[in-house]
């Protein structure tokens, strides 16, 4: 997927992820939480995670934080 530098990806809701408070806050304030201009909801594959420069997760307790892909 060829994207602009300030674009981020997030799993789409049809993957049965929780559309929680923190996720909604991140989607509404991309610059604040991710330094991004655009976010794309999509099906994220393992290959995409392996090629990602950074992986970030979020929850209401920890906010947005970096994660590592462990094999």
QUIFEN-V407309 format. One record per backbone hydrogen bond with DSSP energy under -1.0 kcal/mol. CO is the residue of the C=O (numbers start at 1). NH is the residue of the N-H. E is the energy in kcal/mol with one decimal. If there is no record, write none. Layout:
BEGIN
co=CO nh=NH e=E
co=CO nh=NH e=E
END
This chain:
BEGIN
co=4 nh=7 e=-1.6
co=6 nh=37 e=-2.8
co=6 nh=38 e=-1.9
co=8 nh=40 e=-2.5
co=10 nh=42 e=-2.4
co=12 nh=15 e=-1.8
co=13 nh=16 e=-1.6
co=18 nh=20 e=-1.6
co=20 nh=24 e=-2.3
co=21 nh=25 e=-2.2
co=22 nh=26 e=-2.6
co=23 nh=27 e=-2.5
co=24 nh=28 e=-1.8
co=25 nh=29 e=-1.6
co=29 nh=33 e=-2.2
co=30 nh=34 e=-2.8
co=30 nh=35 e=-1.0
co=30 nh=36 e=-1.2
co=38 nh=8 e=-2.5
co=40 nh=10 e=-2.3
co=42 nh=12 e=-1.5
co=45 nh=49 e=-1.9
co=46 nh=50 e=-2.6
co=47 nh=51 e=-1.5
co=55 nh=67 e=-2.9
co=57 nh=65 e=-2.7
co=59 nh=63 e=-2.6
co=63 nh=59 e=-1.7
co=65 nh=57 e=-2.9
END
